[in-house]
């Protein structure tokens, strides 16, 4: 047991040293706020695609989704399918226009800054309110990653949960603090490949242990035949329309996620975006398929070898790795969870710090701040925000999937409709954007507190509907945009 733990410890240490080395190299190439927050818009298709995917999926991909498949069977395909369509649609509809428009709109680095420049908001209200909601929802999102890290170190090394969460936080903050966007994106490339490989390898090996694919499906049928249908839940009840919409609607959230949208703005050229889209969709499809099969194979393994005894389904990936693989291989595969956690939490901390540095500090307090000063404030913000997220993550009963679903809905409803309409509707005005962001965010917060009947619908759906209505109504009720705003929109269209 001691030798086993030493092998896993050694693998983790080597992995962390590699990530820190990448972070240091990126630190040496970070000279301006554009470098720190967007990597100087230099991402090629592979790092752009895998960084978007890895920062999107997080520890949820290796804990939350396998845990859901472990509990619900093929019903989880509704969720995975919705996310895959959302990934494809986001790259297809949003990426090229957002990259081009963010450059035309005074080289906007952050999403709030883009909104402010797109609508030429001189009051700073749109930018500050957007930044506020980014900070609010990212605290929950980042906290989910730290919870995943706590579960990882608690399960693998037998550490106290609180100690485990602190160690995971230190790992994430260490290289995000110095390297900024380049460190995050380059490490995401490595982490994305590792995550996908782990999710494909683990279920294949585990299924071989239990007799192959046919035996796995036969065992699932013996455990509960409802696990093999997407039309009914595990109790045999037909899935209602609200349940199906709630699962598939996760894909709608992509259009408002600031950490994913940042990869579009950071892409090197519009010509490379179709290639990045294909890479991103293939990676997401393989990774999510692997995650679902981890849950299914894990259910068979646990019932066959552990008498069905596992307290937390979100730990099934770790349970399988520890039970089936050699300690050195287990260390590499478990590092994939750390990779998933780090690849998202670092992106979230970076976007949050950019909101504080660019959209609050520079906009409200220090308009003439130098690039060096903004980067320093951004780094201090990473530390401060990580401490708040750490506090929220101290509850060991927190669900990774639950925390992610709330933050995902918040971003999707607050920013998705506002961003898409701002990219495609030249008539849209500032007040419409402001109304959409506020209504979308408030709807998610309020809807989340209600339950029963229609209120069981995932809060992202009403949030997006009400936000869209608010944007259209307020825009049409207000005055036409200034000629300079329309001219900016036309310039964007010409450069596509």
C-alpha positions in Angstrom: 0.0 0.0 0.0 2.9 2.4 0.9 4.7 1.6 -2.3 1.5 2.1 -4.2 1.0 5.6 -2.7 4.6 6.5 -3.3 4.2 5.7 -7.0 1.1 7.8 -7.3 2.7 10.6 -5.4 5.7 10.5 -7.7 3.5 10.7 -10.8 1.6 13.6 -9.4 4.8 15.5 -8.6 6.2 15.0 -12.1 3.0 16.2 -13.6 2.9 19.3 -11.5 6.5 20.1 -12.2 5.7 19.9 -16.0 2.7 22.2 -15.6 4.8 24.7 -13.5 7.5 24.6 -16.2 5.0 25.6 -18.8 3.7 28.3 -16.5 7.2 29.7 -16.1 7.9 29.7 -19.8 4.6 31.6 -20.4 5.6 34.0 -17.6 8.7 34.9 -19.6 6.5 35.8 -22.6 3.9 37.8 -20.7 4.6 41.5 -21.0 1.3 43.3 -21.4 -2.3 43.0 -20.2 -3.2 41.6 -23.7 -0.6 38.9 -23.2 -1.8 38.1 -19.7 -5.6 38.0 -20.4 -5.7 36.9 -24.0 -2.2 35.5 -24.9 -1.7 38.2 -27.4 -4.4 36.6 -29.6 -1.8 34.0 -30.7 -3.6 30.6 -30.3 -3.5 28.2 -33.1 -6.4 25.7 -33.8 -5.1 22.9 -31.5 -4.5 25.0 -28.3 -7.6 27.1 -29.0 -9.9 24.0 -29.4 -8.5 21.8 -26.6 -8.1 24.8 -24.3 -11.8 25.7 -24.9 -12.8 22.1 -24.3 -10.6 21.4 -21.3 -11.6 24.6 -19.6 -15.2 23.9 -20.4 -15.4 20.3 -19.0 -13.4 20.6 -15.8 -13.5 18.0 -13.0 -17.2 17.7 -14.0 -16.2 15.5 -17.0 -14.3 13.0 -14.8 -16.5 13.2 -11.7 -19.9 14.7 -12.4 -20.8 13.1 -15.7 -19.5 9.6 -14.8 -21.3 9.9 -11.5 -24.6 10.8 -13.3 -24.2 7.9 -15.7 -23.4 5.6 -12.7 -26.7 6.6 -11.2 -29.0 7.1 -14.2 -27.5 4.9 -17.0 -28.1 6.0 -20.7 -30.4 8.8 -19.6 -27.1 10.7 -19.3 -26.9 10.7 -23.1 -29.5 13.5 -23.2 -27.1 15.7 -21.2 -24.0 14.7 -23.2 -25.8 15.1 -26.5 -27.0 18.5 -25.6 -23.5 19.6 -24.7 -22.0 18.2 -27.9 -24.5 20.2 -30.0 -23.8 23.2 -27.9 -20.0 22.9 -28.5 -20.5 22.6 -32.3 -23.1 25.5 -32.4 -20.9 27.8 -30.3 -17.9 27.4 -32.6 -20.0 27.7 -35.7 -22.2 30.7 -34.7 -20.1 32.7 -32.2 -16.4 32.1 -32.7 -15.6 34.0 -35.9 -17.9 36.9 -35.3 -16.8 37.4 -31.7 -13.1 37.3 -32.6 -13.6 39.9 -35.3 -16.0 42.1 -33.4 -13.8 42.2 -30.3 -10.9 43.5 -32.4 -13.0 46.0 -34.2 -14.5 47.2 -30.9 -11.3 48.8 -29.7 -9.5 45.5 -29.2 -11.7 44.4 -26.3 -10.0 42.0 -24.0 -12.8 40.9 -21.7 -16.5 40.2 -22.3 -17.7 43.2 -20.3 -15.3 45.4 -22.1 -16.6 44.1 -25.4 -20.2 44.9 -24.4 -19.2 48.4 -23.4 -17.3 49.0 -26.6 -19.9 47.3 -28.8 -22.6 49.7 -27.6 -20.2 52.6 -26.9 -21.5 52.8 -23.3 -19.9 55.9 -21.8 -21.5 55.4 -18.4 -19.5 52.2 -17.6 -22.7 50.7 -16.2 -22.9 47.8 -18.7 -19.3 46.9 -18.2 -19.4 47.0 -14.4 -22.7 45.0 -14.1 -21.4 42.4 -16.5 -18.2 42.1 -14.5 -20.3 41.7 -11.3 -22.2 38.7 -12.6 -19.0 37.2 -13.9 -17.5 37.3 -10.4 -20.7 36.1 -8.8 -21.2 32.9 -10.9 -17.5 32.1 -11.2 -17.1 31.9 -7.5 -19.5 28.9 -7.6 -17.9 27.5 -10.7 -14.4 27.7 -9.4 -15.6 26.3 -6.1 -16.9 23.2 -8.0 -13.3 22.6 -9.2 -11.9 22.9 -5.8 -14.5 20.4 -4.5 -13.4 18.0 -7.2 -9.8 18.5 -6.2 -10.7 17.8 -2.6 -12.5 14.6 -3.5 -9.4 13.5 -5.6 -6.8 14.0 -2.9 -9.2 12.7 -0.2 -9.8 9.4 -2.1 -6.3 8.8 -3.5 -4.2 9.8 -0.5 -6.7 9.5 2.4 -6.2 13.1 3.4 -8.6 15.1 5.4 -11.1 16.8 3.0 -10.2 20.4 4.1 -6.5 19.7 3.7 -7.1 18.1 0.3 -9.1 21.2 -0.9 -6.3 23.5 0.2 -3.6 21.5 -1.6 -5.7 21.4 -4.8 -6.1 25.2 -4.6 -2.4 25.8 -4.2 -1.8 23.6 -7.3 -4.1 25.6 -9.5 -3.2 29.1 -8.3 0.6 28.5 -8.5 0.9 28.6 -12.3 -2.2 30.7 -13.1 -0.7 33.5 -11.0 2.5 33.8 -13.0 1.8 32.7 -16.6 -1.6 34.1 -17.3 -3.6 33.1 -20.4 -0.6 31.5 -22.2 0.1 29.3 -19.3 -3.5 28.4 -19.0 -3.9 27.6 -22.7 -0.7 25.7 -23.2 -1.3 23.6 -20.1 -4.9 23.0 -21.3 -3.6 21.5 -24.5 -1.6 18.9 -22.5 -4.4 18.4 -20.0 -7.1 18.0 -22.7 -5.2 15.2 -24.4 -4.6 13.5 -21.0 -8.3 13.8 -20.0 -9.5 12.3 -23.3 -7.0 9.5 -23.2 -7.9 8.6 -19.6 -11.6 8.6 -20.3 -11.2 6.2 -23.3 -8.7 3.9 -21.6 -10.4 3.3 -18.3 -13.7 1.9 -19.4 -12.1 -0.2 -22.1 -9.8 -1.9 -19.6 -12.5 -2.3 -16.9 -14.9 -3.8 -19.4 -12.2 -6.3 -20.4 -11.8 -7.3 -16.8 -15.5 -8.0 -16.6 -15.8 -9.9 -19.9 -16.1 -7.2 -22.6 -18.8 -5.0 -24.0 -21.5 -7.7 -24.3 -21.0 -8.9 -20.8 -21.2 -5.3 -19.5 -24.5 -4.6 -21.2 -25.8 -8.0 -20.0 -24.8 -7.2 -16.5 -26.4 -3.7 -16.7 -29.6 -5.4 -17.8 -29.5 -7.7 -14.8 -28.9 -4.8 -12.4 -31.7 -2.7 -13.8 -32.9 -2.9 -17.5 -34.0 0.7 -17.3 -30.3 1.7 -17.2 -30.2 0.9 -20.9 -33.0 3.1 -22.1 -32.9 6.9 -22.7 -36.7 7.1 -22.6 -37.3 6.1 -19.0 -35.7 6.8 -15.6 -34.3 4.0 -13.4 -37.7 3.6 -11.7 -39.2 2.8 -15.1 -41.1 6.1 -15.3 -41.2 7.7 -18.8 -39.0 10.8 -18.9 -41.2 13.9 -19.0 -40.7 16.7 -21.4 -39.4 18.9 -18.6 -36.7 16.3 -17.7 -35.6 15.9 -21.4 -35.5 19.7 -22.0 -33.6 20.3 -18.8 -30.9 17.8 -19.7 -30.5 18.8 -23.4 -30.7 22.5 -22.5 -27.2 22.3 -21.0 -25.9 22.9 -24.5 -27.5 26.3 -24.6 -25.1 27.5 -21.9 -22.1 27.5 -24.1 -23.0 30.8 -25.7 -22.5 32.7 -22.5 -19.4 31.1 -20.9 -16.7 33.8 -20.6 -13.8 31.4 -20.2 -14.8 29.6 -23.4 -15.5 32.8 -25.3 -12.1 34.0 -24.4 -10.6 31.3 -26.6 -12.5 32.6 -29.6 -11.1 36.1 -29.0 -7.6 34.7 -28.6 -7.6 32.6 -31.8 -4.8 33.5 -34.2 -7.0 34.0 -37.3 -10.5 33.5 -38.6 -9.2 31.1 -41.2 -8.1 28.6 -38.5 -11.5 28.6 -36.7 -13.1 25.8 -38.8 -10.2 23.6 -38.0 -10.4 24.4 -34.3 -14.2 23.7 -34.4 -13.6 20.2 -35.9 -11.0 19.4 -33.3 -13.2 20.7 -30.4 -16.2 18.7 -31.5 -14.3 15.4 -32.0 -12.5 15.9 -28.6 -15.8 16.6 -26.8 -17.6 13.7 -28.4 -14.9 11.2 -27.5 -14.4 12.6 -24.0 -18.1 12.6 -23.1 -18.7 9.1 -24.6 -15.8 7.9 -22.4 -17.2 9.6 -19.3 -20.6 7.9 -19.8 -19.0 4.5 -20.3 -16.8 5.1 -17.1 -20.1 5.4 -15.2 -21.7 2.3 -16.8 -18.6 0.1 -16.5 -18.1 1.3 -13.0 -21.6 0.3 -12.0 -21.0 -3.2 -13.3 -17.6 -3.4 -11.6 -18.8 -2.2 -8.2 -21.8 -4.6 -8.3 -19.6 -7.5 -9.3 -16.5 -6.9 -7.1 -17.5 -4.6 -4.3 -21.1 -5.7 -3.5 -22.5 -2.4 -4.9 -20.9 -0.5 -2.0 -19.8 3.0 -3.0 -20.9 6.1 -1.0 -20.3 8.8 -3.6 -21.0 8.0 -7.3 -18.9 11.0 -8.4 -15.8 9.1 -7.2 -16.4 6.1 -9.5 -13.5 7.1 -11.9 -11.1 7.1 -9.0 -12.4 3.9 -7.6 -11.9 2.1 -10.9 -8.4 3.4 -11.5 -7.3 2.4 -8.0 -8.8 -1.0 -8.3 -7.7 -2.0 -11.8 -4.4 -0.3 -12.7 -0.8 -0.5 -11.6 0.1 2.3 -9.2 2.3 4.2 -11.8 -0.5 4.0 -14.5 -3.1 4.9 -11.8 -1.0 7.9 -11.0 -1.1 9.1 -14.6 -4.8 8.5 -15.0 -5.6 10.2 -11.7 -3.5 13.1 -12.8 -6.1 13.5 -15.6 -8.6 14.5 -12.9 -6.2 17.0 -11.6 -5.7 18.2 -15.2 -9.5 18.6 -15.6 -9.7 20.6 -12.4 -6.8 22.8 -13.1 -7.7 23.4 -16.7 -11.0 24.9 -15.7 -10.3 26.5 -12.4 -7.3 28.4 -13.8 -9.4 29.7 -16.7 -12.1 30.8 -14.3 -9.7 32.6 -12.0 -8.1 34.3 -14.9 -11.4 35.6 -16.4 -12.5 36.7 -12.9 -9.2 38.5 -12.3 -9.5 40.2 -15.7 -13.0 41.4 -14.7 -11.6 42.8 -11.5 -8.5 44.4 -13.1 -9.9 45.6 -16.4 -13.6 46.1 -15.7 -13.5 47.4 -12.1 -10.1 48.7 -11.2 -9.1 50.3 -14.5 -12.6 51.4 -15.5 -13.6 52.9 -12.2 -10.5 53.8 -10.3 -7.4 53.9 -12.4 -8.2 54.7 -16.1 -4.5 55.6 -16.7 -3.1 52.5 -15.1 -0.1 51.0 -16.9 -0.1 47.5 -18.4 2.3 46.4 -15.7 0.0 47.7 -13.0 -3.1 46.0 -14.5 -1.2 42.6 -14.7 -0.2 43.0 -11.0 -3.8 43.7 -10.0 -4.9 40.7 -12.0 -2.5 38.5 -10.2 -3.6 39.8 -6.8 -7.2 39.2 -7.9 -6.3 35.6 -8.6 -5.2 35.2 -5.0 -8.2 36.9 -3.5 -10.8 35.1 -5.6 -9.2 31.7 -5.0 -9.5 32.3 -1.2 -13.2 33.1 -1.5 -13.8 30.0 -3.7 -11.8 27.9 -1.3 -14.1 29.0 1.5 -17.2 28.0 -0.5 -15.6 24.6 -1.3 -15.0 23.6 2.4 -18.4 21.8 2.6 -17.5 18.1 1.9 -21.1 17.3 0.9 -21.0 19.7 -2.0 -21.9 18.2 -5.4 -19.6 19.0 -8.3 -22.5 18.6 -10.8 -24.8 20.8 -8.6 -22.3 23.7 -8.3 -21.5 23.5 -12.0 -25.2 23.4 -13.1 -25.9 26.6 -11.2 -23.0 28.6 -12.5 -23.5 27.2 -16.0 -27.1 28.4 -16.1 -26.1 31.8 -14.7 -23.6 32.5 -17.4 -25.7 31.0 -20.2 -28.8 33.1 -19.3 -27.0 36.3 -18.4 -24.6 36.5 -21.4 -25.8 34.1 -24.1 -28.7 36.0 -25.5 -27.0 39.4 -25.1 -23.9 38.2 -26.9 -25.6 36.4 -29.8 -27.9 39.3 -30.5 -25.1 41.8 -30.2 -23.2 39.9 -32.9 -26.1 39.5 -35.3 -28.6 42.4 -34.7 -27.3 45.8 -35.5 -30.4 47.5 -34.1 -29.7 46.3 -30.6 -28.9 49.0 -28.1 -27.1 49.4 -24.8 -30.3 49.4 -22.7 -31.4 46.2 -24.4 -28.1 44.5 -23.5 -28.3 45.7 -19.9 -31.9 44.5 -19.5 -31.0 41.0 -21.0 -28.0 40.5 -18.7 -29.8 41.5 -15.6 -33.1 39.7 -16.3 -31.2 36.5 -17.4 -29.1 36.4 -14.2 -31.9 37.3 -11.8 -34.2 34.7 -13.4 -31.6 32.0 -12.8 -31.1 33.0 -9.2 -34.9 33.2 -8.4 -35.9 30.1 -10.4 -33.2 28.0 -8.6 -35.0 28.7 -5.3 -38.4 27.3 -6.5 -39.5 23.7 -7.1 -42.4 21.7 -8.3 -44.2 21.6 -11.7 -42.7 24.0 -14.2 -40.2 25.1 -11.7 -38.4 21.8 -12.0 -37.3 22.9 -15.4 -33.5 23.7 -15.5 -33.2 27.4 -14.7 -31.2 28.1 -17.9 -34.3 27.7 -20.1 -36.5 30.4 -18.5 -33.4 32.5 -18.0 -32.6 32.5 -21.7 -36.3 33.0 -22.7 -36.9 36.0 -20.4 -33.5 37.5 -21.2 -34.2 37.4 -25.0 -37.6 38.9 -24.5 -36.2 41.7 -22.3 -33.5 42.5 -24.9 -36.0 42.7 -27.8 -38.6 44.7 -26.0 -36.3 47.2 -24.4 -34.3 47.7 -27.6 -37.4 48.2 -29.8 -38.9 50.6 -27.1 -35.7 52.7 -27.1 -34.0 54.8 -29.7 -32.0 53.6 -32.7 -28.3 53.1 -32.1 -25.9 56.0 -33.0 -24.5 56.0 -36.5 -21.0 55.2 -35.2 -22.3 52.0 -33.6 -23.9 50.9 -36.8 -20.7 51.8 -38.7 -18.7 49.6 -36.3 -21.1 46.7 -36.9 -20.7 47.1 -40.7 -16.9 47.1 -40.3 -17.1 43.8 -38.4 -19.2 42.2 -41.2 -16.7 43.4 -43.8 -13.8 41.7 -42.0 -15.4 38.3 -41.5 
